[in-house]
């Protein structure tokens, strides 16, 4: 699926129209399964004034959680994977440019490293750590 076709599209109606016009790949079962996952994921969103697609299903520490084939996924990670199907994100973290952990809008998400994620937190003044009882 072409991510660029989604840029600026935020209404559920637009998403459905776009999905209906996608040419199905050769494997129809894969397409059907993808549509089921997309429906389960995107039926739980509320779009806010910041254009965030807030996931309103199960939240764990502010992040959406969804199960697919008995495997649990963070909703933003699954949303990113759907719209960046050709990108291998197995060794990447998915960062929110909007700093909203429940947002699954693909235009608010980017892949990166854990180092980039921590640096982003530091740059935005959101990083905190506890040294605890360090023995010296």
WOSULTA-V372534 format. One line per field, one symbol per residue. phi: phi as a letter, one per 40 degrees, with the letter a starting at -180 (. if undefined). A space follows every 10 residues. Layout:
BEGIN
phi->???
END
This chain:
BEGIN
phi->.cccccdgcb cccccccccc cccccdcccc cccccccccc cccbbbcbcc gccccbccbb fgccbabbfg bcbccccccc cccbdcccbd bbbbccccfb cccbcdcbba cacccccccc ccccgbcbab cfcccb
END
